[in-house]
Amino acid sequence: MQALTCTLSVALVTILAVAWYFGHPLHVQYAAFFAAGGFSCIEYSWYATTTEGKNGELSFTPFQSTCRPGHTTWAQFWANVLYTPFLLFNYREFIPNPYIRIILFPFNIWLLEIIEGYALILIFGKNIAWTYNTPDAYFHNNIRTGFAGLWLLLGFALEIIGYRAIDTLSQACVGVIPIEVIFSGFLLVMGFGMSRH
């Protein structure tokens, strides 16, 4: 049974990766890597500058000994690579007004967390990238409504400088590094990760 589950997981990841590769223009693919890397840095910093209370609530406590160790996961990075075209590009096409995009950005992130979270549960049997353990966690602890303010802030930052920076950088990189090199790394890392779970 475990061999069948592993085979189905490999097949699902392969289908998603091939669809991503052939379904998005090259500059969007590069942007997906930059955005996923940027969020990994944000997540690592968030862990390293916050203290978690007994009830799961977080306090911003930079430079304190109570801060949690910095943390992010390969699973979340690669899930973000696959989903970023929808998060940043399709979202802007679907909602052209930047003010409405900011207001609705928490829902954009929650949709990402629901889709990525359940995909990881399907592939690995559990969400190996993140889990929320607070009373405001929903959808099998994949989303946390209490983070709405943080997601609004992220949406605002993307509108002010993020979209422009990601678009400019991704356009400049087209033709410099073959996307196939990065894509091969995706298959190797995901295959390695699945063989360990």
C-alpha positions as CSV (number, residue, x, y, z in Angstrom):
1,M,0.0,0.0,0.0
2,Q,2.8,2.4,0.9
3,A,4.5,1.7,-2.5
4,L,1.2,2.5,-4.3
5,T,0.8,5.8,-2.3
6,C,4.4,6.7,-3.2
7,T,3.8,6.0,-6.9
8,L,0.6,8.0,-6.9
9,S,2.4,10.9,-5.1
10,V,5.3,10.9,-7.7
11,A,2.7,10.8,-10.5
12,L,0.8,13.7,-9.0
13,V,3.9,15.8,-8.5
14,T,5.1,15.0,-12.0
15,I,1.7,16.0,-13.5
16,L,1.7,19.3,-11.6
17,A,5.3,20.1,-12.5
18,V,4.7,19.4,-16.2
19,A,1.5,21.4,-16.2
20,W,3.4,24.3,-14.6
21,Y,6.3,24.0,-17.1
22,F,4.2,24.0,-20.2
23,G,1.4,26.2,-18.8
24,H,3.3,29.4,-17.9
25,P,5.5,31.8,-19.9
26,L,9.2,31.8,-19.0
27,H,9.1,35.1,-17.2
28,V,6.3,33.8,-15.0
29,Q,8.3,30.7,-14.2
30,Y,11.3,32.8,-13.1
31,A,9.0,35.1,-11.1
32,A,7.6,32.0,-9.3
33,F,11.1,31.1,-8.1
34,F,11.9,34.6,-7.0
35,A,8.6,35.0,-5.1
36,A,8.9,31.6,-3.5
37,G,12.4,32.4,-2.4
38,G,11.3,35.8,-1.1
39,F,8.5,34.2,1.0
40,S,11.0,31.7,2.4
41,C,13.1,34.6,3.6
42,I,10.0,36.3,5.1
43,E,8.9,33.0,6.8
44,Y,12.4,32.3,8.2
45,S,12.6,35.9,9.6
46,W,9.1,35.7,11.0
47,Y,10.0,32.6,13.0
48,A,13.3,34.2,14.2
49,T,11.7,37.4,15.5
50,T,8.6,36.0,17.2
51,T,7.9,34.2,20.5
52,E,5.1,31.7,20.7
53,G,2.9,31.6,23.8
54,K,1.3,28.6,25.4
55,N,-2.0,29.1,23.5
56,G,-0.1,29.4,20.1
57,E,-0.4,33.2,20.0
58,L,2.7,35.0,18.6
59,S,4.4,38.1,19.9
60,F,6.9,40.1,17.8
61,T,10.0,40.0,20.0
62,P,13.1,40.6,17.8
63,F,16.5,40.0,19.4
64,Q,15.0,38.2,22.4
65,S,16.2,34.8,23.6
66,T,12.6,33.6,23.6
67,C,12.4,33.9,19.8
68,R,11.9,30.7,17.9
69,P,14.6,29.3,15.6
70,G,14.3,30.6,12.0
71,H,12.4,28.1,9.9
72,T,11.1,27.3,6.4
73,T,10.7,24.1,4.4
74,W,11.6,22.9,0.9
75,A,8.0,21.5,0.6
76,Q,6.6,25.0,1.1
77,F,9.1,26.5,-1.3
78,W,8.2,24.2,-4.1
79,A,4.5,24.4,-3.4
80,N,4.8,28.2,-3.7
81,V,6.8,27.9,-6.9
82,L,3.9,25.9,-8.4
83,Y,1.2,28.2,-7.1
84,T,2.8,31.6,-7.5
85,P,1.5,32.1,-11.0
86,F,-2.0,32.0,-9.7
87,L,-1.2,34.0,-6.6
88,L,0.5,36.9,-8.3
89,F,-0.3,36.9,-12.0
90,N,-3.8,35.4,-12.4
91,Y,-4.9,37.4,-9.3
92,R,-3.8,40.7,-10.9
93,E,-5.6,39.8,-14.2
94,F,-8.8,38.7,-12.4
95,I,-8.8,41.8,-10.1
96,P,-7.4,44.8,-12.0
97,N,-8.1,47.4,-9.2
98,P,-5.1,47.6,-6.8
99,Y,-7.1,48.8,-3.9
100,I,-9.5,45.8,-4.1
101,R,-6.5,43.5,-4.6
102,I,-5.1,44.7,-1.3
103,I,-8.4,44.3,0.6
104,L,-8.9,40.8,-0.8
105,F,-5.3,39.7,-0.5
106,P,-5.9,37.7,2.7
107,F,-8.4,35.6,0.8
108,N,-5.8,35.1,-1.9
109,I,-3.4,33.8,0.7
110,W,-6.0,31.6,2.4
111,L,-6.9,30.0,-1.0
112,L,-3.1,29.3,-1.5
113,E,-2.9,27.8,2.0
114,I,-6.0,25.6,1.4
115,I,-4.9,24.3,-2.0
116,E,-1.2,23.9,-1.1
117,G,-2.0,22.4,2.3
118,Y,-4.4,19.8,1.0
119,A,-2.0,19.0,-1.9
120,L,0.7,18.3,0.7
121,I,-1.6,16.2,2.8
122,L,-2.5,14.2,-0.3
123,I,1.1,13.7,-1.3
124,F,2.7,13.2,2.1
125,G,-0.2,12.1,4.3
126,K,0.2,15.4,6.3
127,N,1.1,19.0,5.7
128,I,4.8,18.9,6.2
129,A,5.3,22.6,5.4
130,W,3.2,24.3,8.1
131,T,0.4,23.9,10.5
132,Y,-1.6,26.3,12.7
133,N,-2.6,25.2,16.2
134,T,-4.7,28.1,17.4
135,P,-8.4,28.5,17.8
136,D,-8.6,30.6,14.6
137,A,-7.1,27.8,12.5
138,Y,-9.4,26.2,9.9
139,F,-9.4,23.7,7.0
140,H,-7.4,21.1,8.9
141,N,-5.1,23.8,10.4
142,N,-4.0,25.0,6.9
143,I,-5.2,28.6,7.4
144,R,-5.3,31.0,10.3
145,T,-7.8,33.9,10.1
146,G,-5.8,35.8,12.8
147,F,-3.1,36.5,10.2
148,A,-5.5,38.6,8.0
149,G,-3.6,41.8,9.0
150,L,-0.2,40.3,8.0
151,W,-1.6,39.2,4.7
152,L,-3.1,42.7,4.1
153,L,0.4,44.1,4.8
154,L,1.9,41.7,2.3
155,G,-0.7,42.6,-0.3
156,F,0.1,46.3,0.3
157,A,3.9,45.7,0.0
158,L,3.4,43.8,-3.3
159,E,1.3,46.7,-4.7
160,I,3.9,49.3,-3.7
161,I,7.1,47.6,-4.8
162,G,6.8,43.8,-4.9
163,Y,5.0,43.3,-8.2
164,R,7.3,45.7,-10.0
165,A,10.5,44.2,-8.6
166,I,9.4,40.6,-9.3
167,D,8.3,41.5,-12.9
168,T,11.5,43.4,-13.7
169,L,13.8,40.8,-12.2
170,S,12.1,37.9,-13.9
171,Q,12.1,39.6,-17.3
172,A,15.8,40.4,-16.9
173,C,16.6,36.7,-16.2
174,V,14.9,35.2,-19.2
175,G,17.6,33.6,-21.3
176,V,20.3,33.9,-18.6
177,I,19.8,30.6,-16.7
178,P,17.8,27.8,-18.4
179,I,14.6,27.2,-16.5
180,E,15.2,23.5,-17.1
181,V,18.1,23.5,-14.7
182,I,15.8,24.9,-11.9
183,F,13.0,22.6,-13.0
184,S,15.3,19.5,-12.7
185,G,16.2,20.6,-9.1
186,F,12.5,20.7,-8.4
187,L,12.1,17.1,-9.4
188,L,15.1,15.9,-7.5
189,V,14.2,17.7,-4.3
190,M,10.6,16.7,-4.4
191,G,11.6,13.1,-5.2
192,F,14.1,13.1,-2.3
193,G,11.5,14.6,0.0
194,M,8.9,12.0,-0.9
195,S,11.3,9.1,-0.4
196,R,11.9,10.3,3.2
197,H,8.2,10.4,4.2
